[in-house]
Amino acid sequence: MPTVKPPNSPTLGEFGERVRLRREELGWSQEHAADQIGIHWTQLGRVERGQRSSRIESILKIAAGLQTTPGALMDGLPIVEAEGA
C-alpha cells in the first residue's frame, strides 16, 4: 500500500480540506469539479491533499468553480510562521 504524503503545511492541509468538503457538498467528483474550475483533476487532487500551494488567481478560480467565495475557503486558516522569522 503506498504511503500517503502529508500536507505541505497545516495551512495547505486545511485549505485542501475545505475545497474537498465544498466539492463533496456539491456532490461532484474530482473530475467534474476540476472541469468546472478549469484545471486538471490531478492538480485539484494535490490541492485537496494540501500538497500544492495555490496562487491568488488559482484560489479565485477554485472558489468560482465551486460556487463559493474565496473567503469561505480561506477565512481563519492557520498561519504558520516561517522558521527563523
PDB file with SEQRES, HELIX, SHEET and CRYST1 records, atoms N, CA, C and O in Angstrom:
SEQRES   1 A   85  MET PRO THR VAL LYS PRO PRO ASN SER PRO THR LEU GLY          
SEQRES   2 A   85  GLU PHE GLY GLU ARG VAL ARG LEU ARG ARG GLU GLU LEU          
SEQRES   3 A   85  GLY TRP SER GLN GLU HIS ALA ALA ASP GLN ILE GLY ILE          
SEQRES   4 A   85  HIS TRP THR GLN LEU GLY ARG VAL GLU ARG GLY GLN ARG          
SEQRES   5 A   85  SER SER ARG ILE GLU SER ILE LEU LYS ILE ALA ALA GLY          
SEQRES   6 A   85  LEU GLN THR THR PRO GLY ALA LEU MET ASP GLY LEU PRO          
SEQRES   7 A   85  ILE VAL GLU ALA GLU GLY ALA                                  
HELIX    1 AA1 PRO A   10  LEU A   26  1                                  17    
HELIX    2 AA2 GLN A   30  ILE A   37  1                                   8    
HELIX    3 AA3 TRP A   41  GLU A   48  1                                   8    
HELIX    4 AA4 ILE A   56  GLY A   65  1                                  10    
HELIX    5 AA5 PRO A   70  MET A   74  1                                   5    
CRYST1    1.000    1.000    1.000  90.00  90.00  90.00 P 1           1          
ATOM      1  N   MET A   1       0.844  -1.187   0.000  1.00  0.00           N  
ATOM      2  CA  MET A   1       0.000   0.000   0.000  1.00  0.00           C  
ATOM      3  C   MET A   1       0.889   1.250   0.000  1.00  0.00           C  
ATOM      4  O   MET A   1       1.779   1.360   0.843  1.00  0.00           O  
ATOM      5  N   PRO A   2       0.670   2.192  -0.925  1.00  0.00           N  
ATOM      6  CA  PRO A   2       1.523   3.375  -0.995  1.00  0.00           C  
ATOM      7  C   PRO A   2       1.343   4.259   0.236  1.00  0.00           C  
ATOM      8  O   PRO A   2       0.267   4.335   0.830  1.00  0.00           O  
ATOM      9  N   THR A   3       2.439   4.920   0.591  1.00  0.00           N  
ATOM     10  CA  THR A   3       2.416   5.856   1.710  1.00  0.00           C  
ATOM     11  C   THR A   3       1.767   7.151   1.255  1.00  0.00           C  
ATOM     12  O   THR A   3       2.081   7.666   0.182  1.00  0.00           O  
ATOM     13  N   VAL A   4       0.857   7.680   2.075  1.00  0.00           N  
ATOM     14  CA  VAL A   4       0.191   8.937   1.755  1.00  0.00           C  
ATOM     15  C   VAL A   4       1.064  10.084   2.256  1.00  0.00           C  
ATOM     16  O   VAL A   4       1.415  10.146   3.434  1.00  0.00           O  
ATOM     17  N   LYS A   5       1.408  10.989   1.346  1.00  0.00           N  
ATOM     18  CA  LYS A   5       2.206  12.155   1.734  1.00  0.00           C  
ATOM     19  C   LYS A   5       1.355  13.095   2.572  1.00  0.00           C  
ATOM     20  O   LYS A   5       0.193  13.340   2.249  1.00  0.00           O  
ATOM     21  N   PRO A   6       1.932  13.623   3.651  1.00  0.00           N  
ATOM     22  CA  PRO A   6       1.174  14.586   4.452  1.00  0.00           C  
ATOM     23  C   PRO A   6       1.098  15.935   3.739  1.00  0.00           C  
ATOM     24  O   PRO A   6       1.854  16.185   2.801  1.00  0.00           O  
ATOM     25  N   PRO A   7       0.183  16.807   4.183  1.00  0.00           N  
ATOM     26  CA  PRO A   7       0.130  18.156   3.607  1.00  0.00           C  
ATOM     27  C   PRO A   7       1.466  18.872   3.788  1.00  0.00           C  
ATOM     28  O   PRO A   7       2.212  18.585   4.724  1.00  0.00           O  
ATOM     29  N   ASN A   8       1.756  19.793   2.896  1.00  0.00           N  
ATOM     30  CA  ASN A   8       2.998  20.556   2.979  1.00  0.00           C  
ATOM     31  C   ASN A   8       3.019  21.485   4.185  1.00  0.00           C  
ATOM     32  O   ASN A   8       4.093  21.843   4.670  1.00  0.00           O  
ATOM     33  N   SER A   9       1.853  21.878   4.672  1.00  0.00           N  
ATOM     34  CA  SER A   9       1.758  22.727   5.860  1.00  0.00           C  
ATOM     35  C   SER A   9       0.348  22.607   6.413  1.00  0.00           C  
ATOM     36  O   SER A   9      -0.561  22.177   5.704  1.00  0.00           O  
ATOM     37  N   PRO A  10       0.155  22.988   7.687  1.00  0.00           N  
ATOM     38  CA  PRO A  10      -1.206  22.976   8.232  1.00  0.00           C  
ATOM     39  C   PRO A  10      -2.152  23.895   7.449  1.00  0.00           C  
ATOM     40  O   PRO A  10      -3.334  23.587   7.302  1.00  0.00           O  
ATOM     41  N   THR A  11      -1.642  25.001   6.957  1.00  0.00           N  
ATOM     42  CA  THR A  11      -2.466  25.936   6.189  1.00  0.00           C  
ATOM     43  C   THR A  11      -2.969  25.278   4.906  1.00  0.00           C  
ATOM     44  O   THR A  11      -4.158  25.344   4.594  1.00  0.00           O  
ATOM     45  N   LEU A  12      -2.064  24.647   4.169  1.00  0.00           N  
ATOM     46  CA  LEU A  12      -2.452  23.992   2.918  1.00  0.00           C  
ATOM     47  C   LEU A  12      -3.357  22.798   3.180  1.00  0.00           C  
ATOM     48  O   LEU A  12      -4.261  22.517   2.393  1.00  0.00           O  
ATOM     49  N   GLY A  13      -3.119  22.096   4.279  1.00  0.00           N  
ATOM     50  CA  GLY A  13      -3.974  20.971   4.630  1.00  0.00           C  
ATOM     51  C   GLY A  13      -5.403  21.402   4.912  1.00  0.00           C  
ATOM     52  O   GLY A  13      -6.349  20.765   4.450  1.00  0.00           O  
ATOM     53  N   GLU A  14      -5.562  22.479   5.668  1.00  0.00           N  
ATOM     54  CA  GLU A  14      -6.901  22.981   5.994  1.00  0.00           C  
ATOM     55  C   GLU A  14      -7.585  23.538   4.751  1.00  0.00           C  
ATOM     56  O   GLU A  14      -8.773  23.296   4.541  1.00  0.00           O  
ATOM     57  N   PHE A  15      -6.845  24.286   3.920  1.00  0.00           N  
ATOM     58  CA  PHE A  15      -7.422  24.818   2.686  1.00  0.00           C  
ATOM     59  C   PHE A  15      -7.910  23.664   1.808  1.00  0.00           C  
ATOM     60  O   PHE A  15      -9.026  23.701   1.291  1.00  0.00           O  
ATOM     61  N   GLY A  16      -7.076  22.649   1.643  1.00  0.00           N  
ATOM     62  CA  GLY A  16      -7.445  21.496   0.823  1.00  0.00           C  
ATOM     63  C   GLY A  16      -8.672  20.779   1.352  1.00  0.00           C  
ATOM     64  O   GLY A  16      -9.521  20.335   0.579  1.00  0.00           O  
ATOM     65  N   GLU A  17      -8.767  20.665   2.676  1.00  0.00           N  
ATOM     66  CA  GLU A  17      -9.929  20.008   3.267  1.00  0.00           C  
ATOM     67  C   GLU A  17     -11.195  20.809   2.981  1.00  0.00           C  
ATOM     68  O   GLU A  17     -12.250  20.236   2.706  1.00  0.00           O  
ATOM     69  N   ARG A  18     -11.088  22.137   3.046  1.00  0.00           N  
ATOM     70  CA  ARG A  18     -12.257  22.979   2.746  1.00  0.00           C  
ATOM     71  C   ARG A  18     -12.681  22.841   1.293  1.00  0.00           C  
ATOM     72  O   ARG A  18     -13.874  22.800   0.994  1.00  0.00           O  
ATOM     73  N   VAL A  19     -11.709  22.767   0.386  1.00  0.00           N  
ATOM     74  CA  VAL A  19     -12.011  22.579  -1.037  1.00  0.00           C  
ATOM     75  C   VAL A  19     -12.712  21.240  -1.232  1.00  0.00           C  
ATOM     76  O   VAL A  19     -13.732  21.167  -1.918  1.00  0.00           O  
ATOM     77  N   ARG A  20     -12.170  20.178  -0.632  1.00  0.00           N  
ATOM     78  CA  ARG A  20     -12.767  18.847  -0.764  1.00  0.00           C  
ATOM     79  C   ARG A  20     -14.184  18.815  -0.189  1.00  0.00           C  
ATOM     80  O   ARG A  20     -15.093  18.268  -0.812  1.00  0.00           O  
ATOM     81  N   LEU A  21     -14.373  19.401   0.997  1.00  0.00           N  
ATOM     82  CA  LEU A  21     -15.706  19.407   1.605  1.00  0.00           C  
ATOM     83  C   LEU A  21     -16.716  20.148   0.738  1.00  0.00           C  
ATOM     84  O   LEU A  21     -17.860  19.712   0.606  1.00  0.00           O  
ATOM     85  N   ARG A  22     -16.296  21.279   0.139  1.00  0.00           N  
ATOM     86  CA  ARG A  22     -17.209  22.021  -0.734  1.00  0.00           C  
ATOM     87  C   ARG A  22     -17.553  21.201  -1.964  1.00  0.00           C  
ATOM     88  O   ARG A  22     -18.708  21.161  -2.387  1.00  0.00           O  
ATOM     89  N   ARG A  23     -16.546  20.540  -2.542  1.00  0.00           N  
ATOM     90  CA  ARG A  23     -16.795  19.693  -3.712  1.00  0.00           C  
ATOM     91  C   ARG A  23     -17.789  18.594  -3.354  1.00  0.00           C  
ATOM     92  O   ARG A  23     -18.711  18.310  -4.118  1.00  0.00           O  
ATOM     93  N   GLU A  24     -17.599  17.981  -2.195  1.00  0.00           N  
ATOM     94  CA  GLU A  24     -18.494  16.913  -1.772  1.00  0.00           C  
ATOM     95  C   GLU A  24     -19.900  17.444  -1.474  1.00  0.00           C  
ATOM     96  O   GLU A  24     -20.885  16.759  -1.746  1.00  0.00           O  
ATOM     97  N   GLU A  25     -20.003  18.663  -0.916  1.00  0.00           N  
ATOM     98  CA  GLU A  25     -21.322  19.283  -0.702  1.00  0.00           C  
ATOM     99  C   GLU A  25     -22.089  19.380  -2.010  1.00  0.00           C  
ATOM    100  O   GLU A  25     -23.304  19.185  -2.052  1.00  0.00           O  
ATOM    101  N   LEU A  26     -21.359  19.685  -3.076  1.00  0.00           N  
ATOM    102  CA  LEU A  26     -21.978  19.815  -4.393  1.00  0.00           C  
ATOM    103  C   LEU A  26     -22.271  18.447  -5.027  1.00  0.00           C  
ATOM    104  O   LEU A  26     -22.977  18.360  -6.031  1.00  0.00           O  
ATOM    105  N   GLY A  27     -21.729  17.399  -4.439  1.00  0.00           N  
ATOM    106  CA  GLY A  27     -21.935  16.054  -4.975  1.00  0.00           C  
ATOM    107  C   GLY A  27     -21.121  15.780  -6.229  1.00  0.00           C  
ATOM    108  O   GLY A  27     -21.506  14.959  -7.062  1.00  0.00           O  
ATOM    109  N   TRP A  28     -19.997  16.469  -6.360  1.00  0.00           N  
ATOM    110  CA  TRP A  28     -19.179  16.376  -7.568  1.00  0.00           C  
ATOM    111  C   TRP A  28     -17.970  15.468  -7.370  1.00  0.00           C  
ATOM    112  O   TRP A  28     -17.397  15.403  -6.282  1.00  0.00           O  
ATOM    113  N   SER A  29     -17.594  14.771  -8.436  1.00  0.00           N  
ATOM    114  CA  SER A  29     -16.332  14.038  -8.460  1.00  0.00           C  
ATOM    115  C   SER A  29     -15.198  15.050  -8.632  1.00  0.00           C  
ATOM    116  O   SER A  29     -15.431  16.206  -8.984  1.00  0.00           O  
ATOM    117  N   GLN A  30     -13.973  14.599  -8.378  1.00  0.00           N  
ATOM    118  CA  GLN A  30     -12.823  15.486  -8.632  1.00  0.00           C  
ATOM    119  C   GLN A  30     -12.775  15.884 -10.098  1.00  0.00           C  
ATOM    120  O   GLN A  30     -12.465  17.029 -10.427  1.00  0.00           O  
ATOM    121  N   GLU A  31     -13.079  14.945 -10.969  1.00  0.00           N  
ATOM    122  CA  GLU A  31     -13.018  15.235 -12.402  1.00  0.00           C  
ATOM    123  C   GLU A  31     -14.025  16.315 -12.789  1.00  0.00           C  
ATOM    124  O   GLU A  31     -13.694  17.244 -13.526  1.00  0.00           O  
ATOM    125  N   HIS A  32     -15.252  16.189 -12.291  1.00  0.00           N  
ATOM    126  CA  HIS A  32     -16.274  17.186 -12.622  1.00  0.00           C  
ATOM    127  C   HIS A  32     -15.914  18.547 -12.036  1.00  0.00           C  
ATOM    128  O   HIS A  32     -16.025  19.569 -12.714  1.00  0.00           O  
ATOM    129  N   ALA A  33     -15.483  18.560 -10.777  1.00  0.00           N  
ATOM    130  CA  ALA A  33     -15.111  19.828 -10.137  1.00  0.00           C  
ATOM    131  C   ALA A  33     -13.951  20.480 -10.877  1.00  0.00           C  
ATOM    132  O   ALA A  33     -13.966  21.688 -11.115  1.00  0.00           O  
ATOM    133  N   ALA A  34     -12.953  19.694 -11.239  1.00  0.00           N  
ATOM    134  CA  ALA A  34     -11.807  20.237 -11.959  1.00  0.00           C  
ATOM    135  C   ALA A  34     -12.245  20.854 -13.288  1.00  0.00           C  
ATOM    136  O   ALA A  34     -11.743  21.904 -13.690  1.00  0.00           O  
ATOM    137  N   ASP A  35     -13.182  20.191 -13.963  1.00  0.00           N  
ATOM    138  CA  ASP A  35     -13.712  20.723 -15.222  1.00  0.00           C  
ATOM    139  C   ASP A  35     -14.411  22.066 -14.984  1.00  0.00           C  
ATOM    140  O   ASP A  35     -14.245  23.001 -15.768  1.00  0.00           O  
ATOM    141  N   GLN A  36     -15.180  22.159 -13.917  1.00  0.00           N  
ATOM    142  CA  GLN A  36     -15.878  23.407 -13.600  1.00  0.00           C  
ATOM    143  C   GLN A  36     -14.890  24.523 -13.238  1.00  0.00           C  
ATOM    144  O   GLN A  36     -15.118  25.692 -13.549  1.00  0.00           O  
ATOM    145  N   ILE A  37     -13.789  24.143 -12.576  1.00  0.00           N  
ATOM    146  CA  ILE A  37     -12.780  25.120 -12.162  1.00  0.00           C  
ATOM    147  C   ILE A  37     -11.901  25.522 -13.338  1.00  0.00           C  
ATOM    148  O   ILE A  37     -11.455  26.666 -13.424  1.00  0.00           O  
ATOM    149  N   GLY A  38     -11.653  24.579 -14.243  1.00  0.00           N  
ATOM    150  CA  GLY A  38     -10.772  24.846 -15.383  1.00  0.00           C  
ATOM    151  C   GLY A  38      -9.340  24.413 -15.132  1.00  0.00           C  
ATOM    152  O   GLY A  38      -8.402  24.999 -15.672  1.00  0.00           O  
ATOM    153  N   ILE A  39      -9.170  23.368 -14.298  1.00  0.00           N  
ATOM    154  CA  ILE A  39      -7.850  22.812 -14.031  1.00  0.00           C  
ATOM    155  C   ILE A  39      -7.914  21.302 -14.239  1.00  0.00           C  
ATOM    156  O   ILE A  39      -8.998  20.734 -14.375  1.00  0.00           O  
ATOM    157  N   HIS A  40      -6.753  20.659 -14.262  1.00  0.00           N  
ATOM    158  CA  HIS A  40      -6.708  19.208 -14.409  1.00  0.00           C  
ATOM    159  C   HIS A  40      -7.062  18.570 -13.071  1.00  0.00           C  
ATOM    160  O   HIS A  40      -6.748  19.117 -12.014  1.00  0.00           O  
ATOM    161  N   TRP A  41      -7.720  17.406 -13.120  1.00  0.00           N  
ATOM    162  CA  TRP A  41      -8.166  16.764 -11.882  1.00  0.00           C  
ATOM    163  C   TRP A  41      -7.008  16.373 -10.982  1.00  0.00           C  
ATOM    164  O   TRP A  41      -7.171  16.323  -9.763  1.00  0.00           O  
ATOM    165  N   THR A  42      -5.822  16.090 -11.563  1.00  0.00           N  
ATOM    166  CA  THR A  42      -4.678  15.751 -10.713  1.00  0.00           C  
ATOM    167  C   THR A  42      -4.211  16.967  -9.918  1.00  0.00           C  
ATOM    168  O   THR A  42      -3.762  16.832  -8.780  1.00  0.00           O  
ATOM    169  N   GLN A  43      -4.317  18.155 -10.516  1.00  0.00           N  
ATOM    170  CA  GLN A  43      -3.976  19.381  -9.795  1.00  0.00           C  
ATOM    171  C   GLN A  43      -4.954  19.588  -8.644  1.00  0.00           C  
ATOM    172  O   GLN A  43      -4.542  19.943  -7.540  1.00  0.00           O  
ATOM    173  N   LEU A  44      -6.237  19.371  -8.889  1.00  0.00           N  
ATOM    174  CA  LEU A  44      -7.232  19.509  -7.827  1.00  0.00           C  
ATOM    175  C   LEU A  44      -6.955  18.510  -6.707  1.00  0.00           C  
ATOM    176  O   LEU A  44      -7.094  18.846  -5.531  1.00  0.00           O  
ATOM    177  N   GLY A  45      -6.572  17.305  -7.054  1.00  0.00           N  
ATOM    178  CA  GLY A  45      -6.234  16.307  -6.047  1.00  0.00           C  
ATOM    179  C   GLY A  45      -5.084  16.764  -5.159  1.00  0.00           C  
ATOM    180  O   GLY A  45      -5.125  16.577  -3.943  1.00  0.00           O  
ATOM    181  N   ARG A  46      -4.059  17.363  -5.760  1.00  0.00           N  
ATOM    182  CA  ARG A  46      -2.924  17.863  -4.967  1.00  0.00           C  
ATOM    183  C   ARG A  46      -3.352  19.010  -4.064  1.00  0.00           C  
ATOM    184  O   ARG A  46      -2.877  19.112  -2.932  1.00  0.00           O  
ATOM    185  N   VAL A  47      -4.251  19.885  -4.549  1.00  0.00           N  
ATOM    186  CA  VAL A  47      -4.774  20.966  -3.715  1.00  0.00           C  
ATOM    187  C   VAL A  47      -5.525  20.369  -2.532  1.00  0.00           C  
ATOM    188  O   VAL A  47      -5.309  20.781  -1.392  1.00  0.00           O  
ATOM    189  N   GLU A  48      -6.402  19.407  -2.789  1.00  0.00           N  
ATOM    190  CA  GLU A  48      -7.205  18.803  -1.728  1.00  0.00           C  
ATOM    191  C   GLU A  48      -6.353  18.081  -0.694  1.00  0.00           C  
ATOM    192  O   GLU A  48      -6.732  18.018   0.476  1.00  0.00           O  
ATOM    193  N   ARG A  49      -5.214  17.537  -1.098  1.00  0.00           N  
ATOM    194  CA  ARG A  49      -4.324  16.845  -0.164  1.00  0.00           C  
ATOM    195  C   ARG A  49      -3.358  17.801   0.532  1.00  0.00           C  
ATOM    196  O   ARG A  49      -2.564  17.380   1.373  1.00  0.00           O  
ATOM    197  N   GLY A  50      -3.424  19.088   0.184  1.00  0.00           N  
ATOM    198  CA  GLY A  50      -2.529  20.069   0.803  1.00  0.00           C  
ATOM    199  C   GLY A  50      -1.103  19.961   0.311  1.00  0.00           C  
ATOM    200  O   GLY A  50      -0.167  20.333   1.018  1.00  0.00           O  
ATOM    201  N   GLN A  51      -0.931  19.454  -0.897  1.00  0.00           N  
ATOM    202  CA  GLN A  51       0.404  19.251  -1.452  1.00  0.00           C  
ATOM    203  C   GLN A  51       0.719  20.245  -2.568  1.00  0.00           C  
ATOM    204  O   GLN A  51       1.719  20.114  -3.272  1.00  0.00           O  
ATOM    205  N   ARG A  52      -0.150  21.233  -2.711  1.00  0.00           N  
ATOM    206  CA  ARG A  52       0.071  22.258  -3.734  1.00  0.00           C  
ATOM    207  C   ARG A  52      -0.354  23.603  -3.177  1.00  0.00           C  
ATOM    208  O   ARG A  52      -1.480  23.775  -2.709  1.00  0.00           O  
ATOM    209  N   SER A  53       0.573  24.556  -3.237  1.00  0.00           N  
ATOM    210  CA  SER A  53       0.265  25.921  -2.834  1.00  0.00           C  
ATOM    211  C   SER A  53      -0.307  26.639  -4.049  1.00  0.00           C  
ATOM    212  O   SER A  53       0.237  26.544  -5.149  1.00  0.00           O  
ATOM    213  N   SER A  54      -1.403  27.355  -3.845  1.00  0.00           N  
ATOM    214  CA  SER A  54      -2.090  27.997  -4.966  1.00  0.00           C  
ATOM    215  C   SER A  54      -1.846  29.500  -4.989  1.00  0.00           C  
ATOM    216  O   SER A  54      -1.819  30.160  -3.951  1.00  0.00           O  
ATOM    217  N   ARG A  55      -1.671  30.021  -6.194  1.00  0.00           N  
ATOM    218  CA  ARG A  55      -1.586  31.470  -6.383  1.00  0.00           C  
ATOM    219  C   ARG A  55      -2.967  32.070  -6.192  1.00  0.00           C  
ATOM    220  O   ARG A  55      -3.974  31.363  -6.243  1.00  0.00           O  
ATOM    221  N   ILE A  56      -3.010  33.354  -5.976  1.00  0.00           N  
ATOM    222  CA  ILE A  56      -4.281  34.048  -5.765  1.00  0.00           C  
ATOM    223  C   ILE A  56      -5.229  33.828  -6.936  1.00  0.00           C  
ATOM    224  O   ILE A  56      -6.431  33.653  -6.736  1.00  0.00           O  
ATOM    225  N   GLU A  57      -4.701  33.834  -8.156  1.00  0.00           N  
ATOM    226  CA  GLU A  57      -5.550  33.620  -9.328  1.00  0.00           C  
ATOM    227  C   GLU A  57      -6.189  32.238  -9.295  1.00  0.00           C  
ATOM    228  O   GLU A  57      -7.356  32.076  -9.652  1.00  0.00           O  
ATOM    229  N   SER A  58      -5.414  31.242  -8.863  1.00  0.00           N  
ATOM    230  CA  SER A  58      -5.943  29.877  -8.776  1.00  0.00           C  
ATOM    231  C   SER A  58      -6.998  29.765  -7.685  1.00  0.00           C  
ATOM    232  O   SER A  58      -8.004  29.078  -7.862  1.00  0.00           O  
ATOM    233  N   ILE A  59      -6.777  30.431  -6.567  1.00  0.00           N  
ATOM    234  CA  ILE A  59      -7.760  30.413  -5.481  1.00  0.00           C  
ATOM    235  C   ILE A  59      -9.070  31.024  -5.957  1.00  0.00           C  
ATOM    236  O   ILE A  59     -10.143  30.508  -5.644  1.00  0.00           O  
ATOM    237  N   LEU A  60      -8.996  32.104  -6.701  1.00  0.00           N  
ATOM    238  CA  LEU A  60     -10.204  32.730  -7.248  1.00  0.00           C  
ATOM    239  C   LEU A  60     -10.925  31.784  -8.200  1.00  0.00           C  
ATOM    240  O   LEU A  60     -12.152  31.687  -8.162  1.00  0.00           O  
ATOM    241  N   LYS A  61     -10.169  31.074  -9.066  1.00  0.00           N  
ATOM    242  CA  LYS A  61     -10.760  30.109  -9.993  1.00  0.00           C  
ATOM    243  C   LYS A  61     -11.405  28.951  -9.245  1.00  0.00           C  
ATOM    244  O   LYS A  61     -12.500  28.511  -9.595  1.00  0.00           O  
ATOM    245  N   ILE A  62     -10.718  28.459  -8.210  1.00  0.00           N  
ATOM    246  CA  ILE A  62     -11.256  27.339  -7.432  1.00  0.00           C  
ATOM    247  C   ILE A  62     -12.563  27.752  -6.777  1.00  0.00           C  
ATOM    248  O   ILE A  62     -13.553  27.025  -6.854  1.00  0.00           O  
ATOM    249  N   ALA A  63     -12.575  28.915  -6.130  1.00  0.00           N  
ATOM    250  CA  ALA A  63     -13.792  29.385  -5.456  1.00  0.00           C  
ATOM    251  C   ALA A  63     -14.943  29.554  -6.448  1.00  0.00           C  
ATOM    252  O   ALA A  63     -16.057  29.100  -6.189  1.00  0.00           O  
ATOM    253  N   ALA A  64     -14.678  30.203  -7.577  1.00  0.00           N  
ATOM    254  CA  ALA A  64     -15.736  30.422  -8.572  1.00  0.00           C  
ATOM    255  C   ALA A  64     -16.243  29.091  -9.110  1.00  0.00           C  
ATOM    256  O   ALA A  64     -17.452  28.901  -9.246  1.00  0.00           O  
ATOM    257  N   GLY A  65     -15.345  28.179  -9.413  1.00  0.00           N  
ATOM    258  CA  GLY A  65     -15.736  26.885  -9.957  1.00  0.00           C  
ATOM    259  C   GLY A  65     -16.557  26.065  -8.973  1.00  0.00           C  
ATOM    260  O   GLY A  65     -17.417  25.282  -9.376  1.00  0.00           O  
ATOM    261  N   LEU A  66     -16.291  26.247  -7.674  1.00  0.00           N  
ATOM    262  CA  LEU A  66     -17.028  25.522  -6.642  1.00  0.00           C  
ATOM    263  C   LEU A  66     -18.220  26.322  -6.116  1.00  0.00           C  
ATOM    264  O   LEU A  66     -18.830  25.967  -5.107  1.00  0.00           O  
ATOM    265  N   GLN A  67     -18.535  27.403  -6.820  1.00  0.00           N  
ATOM    266  CA  GLN A  67     -19.708  28.220  -6.491  1.00  0.00           C  
ATOM    267  C   GLN A  67     -19.693  28.693  -5.031  1.00  0.00           C  
ATOM    268  O   GLN A  67     -20.687  28.592  -4.312  1.00  0.00           O  
ATOM    269  N   THR A  68     -18.529  29.214  -4.623  1.00  0.00           N  
ATOM    270  CA  THR A  68     -18.381  29.762  -3.271  1.00  0.00           C  
ATOM    271  C   THR A  68     -17.476  30.983  -3.354  1.00  0.00           C  
ATOM    272  O   THR A  68     -17.116  31.420  -4.447  1.00  0.00           O  
ATOM    273  N   THR A  69     -17.114  31.526  -2.219  1.00  0.00           N  
ATOM    274  CA  THR A  69     -16.254  32.700  -2.195  1.00  0.00           C  
ATOM    275  C   THR A  69     -14.850  32.315  -1.747  1.00  0.00           C  
ATOM    276  O   THR A  69     -14.676  31.314  -1.053  1.00  0.00           O  
ATOM    277  N   PRO A  70     -13.847  33.100  -2.137  1.00  0.00           N  
ATOM    278  CA  PRO A  70     -12.503  32.843  -1.629  1.00  0.00           C  
ATOM    279  C   PRO A  70     -12.463  32.895  -0.101  1.00  0.00           C  
ATOM    280  O   PRO A  70     -11.741  32.127   0.534  1.00  0.00           O  
ATOM    281  N   GLY A  71     -13.236  33.796   0.476  1.00  0.00           N  
ATOM    282  CA  GLY A  71     -13.261  33.908   1.929  1.00  0.00           C  
ATOM    283  C   GLY A  71     -13.750  32.641   2.604  1.00  0.00           C  
ATOM    284  O   GLY A  71     -13.224  32.252   3.647  1.00  0.00           O  
ATOM    285  N   ALA A  72     -14.756  31.989   2.020  1.00  0.00           N  
ATOM    286  CA  ALA A  72     -15.275  30.745   2.600  1.00  0.00           C  
ATOM    287  C   ALA A  72     -14.199  29.670   2.629  1.00  0.00           C  
ATOM    288  O   ALA A  72     -14.201  28.809   3.509  1.00  0.00           O  
ATOM    289  N   LEU A  73     -13.291  29.714   1.682  1.00  0.00           N  
ATOM    290  CA  LEU A  73     -12.215  28.727   1.624  1.00  0.00           C  
ATOM    291  C   LEU A  73     -10.998  29.138   2.449  1.00  0.00           C  
ATOM    292  O   LEU A  73     -10.191  28.289   2.826  1.00  0.00           O  
ATOM    293  N   MET A  74     -10.859  30.457   2.737  1.00  0.00           N  
ATOM    294  CA  MET A  74      -9.618  30.922   3.346  1.00  0.00           C  
ATOM    295  C   MET A  74      -9.749  31.551   4.730  1.00  0.00           C  
ATOM    296  O   MET A  74      -8.787  31.533   5.497  1.00  0.00           O  
ATOM    297  N   ASP A  75     -10.908  32.105   5.068  1.00  0.00           N  
ATOM    298  CA  ASP A  75     -11.042  32.799   6.349  1.00  0.00           C  
ATOM    299  C   ASP A  75     -10.658  31.883   7.515  1.00  0.00           C  
ATOM    300  O   ASP A  75     -11.138  30.754   7.617  1.00  0.00           O  
ATOM    301  N   GLY A  76      -9.797  32.384   8.379  1.00  0.00           N  
ATOM    302  CA  GLY A  76      -9.436  31.654   9.589  1.00  0.00           C  
ATOM    303  C   GLY A  76      -8.443  30.527   9.395  1.00  0.00           C  
ATOM    304  O   GLY A  76      -8.227  29.740  10.317  1.00  0.00           O  
ATOM    305  N   LEU A  77      -7.828  30.422   8.219  1.00  0.00           N  
ATOM    306  CA  LEU A  77      -6.819  29.386   8.033  1.00  0.00           C  
ATOM    307  C   LEU A  77      -5.676  29.620   9.016  1.00  0.00           C  
ATOM    308  O   LEU A  77      -5.365  30.766   9.341  1.00  0.00           O  
ATOM    309  N   PRO A  78      -5.050  28.549   9.489  1.00  0.00           N  
ATOM    310  CA  PRO A  78      -3.903  28.727  10.401  1.00  0.00           C  
ATOM    311  C   PRO A  78      -2.735  29.395   9.669  1.00  0.00           C  
ATOM    312  O   PRO A  78      -2.462  29.105   8.504  1.00  0.00           O  
ATOM    313  N   ILE A  79      -2.074  30.272  10.366  1.00  0.00           N  
ATOM    314  CA  ILE A  79      -0.901  30.945   9.814  1.00  0.00           C  
ATOM    315  C   ILE A  79       0.328  30.294  10.436  1.00  0.00           C  
ATOM    316  O   ILE A  79       0.479  30.271  11.658  1.00  0.00           O  
ATOM    317  N   VAL A  80       1.183  29.778   9.606  1.00  0.00           N  
ATOM    318  CA  VAL A  80       2.398  29.100  10.072  1.00  0.00           C  
ATOM    319  C   VAL A  80       3.549  30.047   9.863  1.00  0.00           C  
ATOM    320  O   VAL A  80       3.811  30.498   8.747  1.00  0.00           O  
ATOM    321  N   GLU A  81       4.239  30.347  10.955  1.00  0.00           N  
ATOM    322  CA  GLU A  81       5.402  31.229  10.876  1.00  0.00           C  
ATOM    323  C   GLU A  81       6.559  30.492  10.207  1.00  0.00           C  
ATOM    324  O   GLU A  81       6.786  29.311  10.468  1.00  0.00           O  
ATOM    325  N   ALA A  82       7.278  31.189   9.351  1.00  0.00           N  
ATOM    326  CA  ALA A  82       8.451  30.614   8.714  1.00  0.00           C  
ATOM    327  C   ALA A  82       9.537  30.443   9.753  1.00  0.00           C  
ATOM    328  O   ALA A  82       9.667  31.257  10.667  1.00  0.00           O  
ATOM    329  N   GLU A  83      10.328  29.370   9.611  1.00  0.00           N  
ATOM    330  CA  GLU A  83      11.424  29.148  10.550  1.00  0.00           C  
ATOM    331  C   GLU A  83      12.413  30.288  10.462  1.00  0.00           C  
ATOM    332  O   GLU A  83      12.742  30.755   9.371  1.00  0.00           O  
ATOM    333  N   GLY A  84      12.884  30.734  11.606  1.00  0.00           N  
ATOM    334  CA  GLY A  84      13.852  31.823  11.657  1.00  0.00           C  
ATOM    335  C   GLY A  84      13.217  33.186  11.586  1.00  0.00           C  
ATOM    336  O   GLY A  84      13.930  34.189  11.603  1.00  0.00           O  
ATOM    337  N   ALA A  85      11.871  33.266  11.504  1.00  0.00           N  
ATOM    338  CA  ALA A  85      11.208  34.564  11.401  1.00  0.00           C  
ATOM    339  C   ALA A  85      10.994  35.165  12.767  1.00  0.00           C  
ATOM    340  O   ALA A  85      10.447  36.262  12.880  1.00  0.00           O  
TER     341      ALA A  85                                                      
END                                                                             
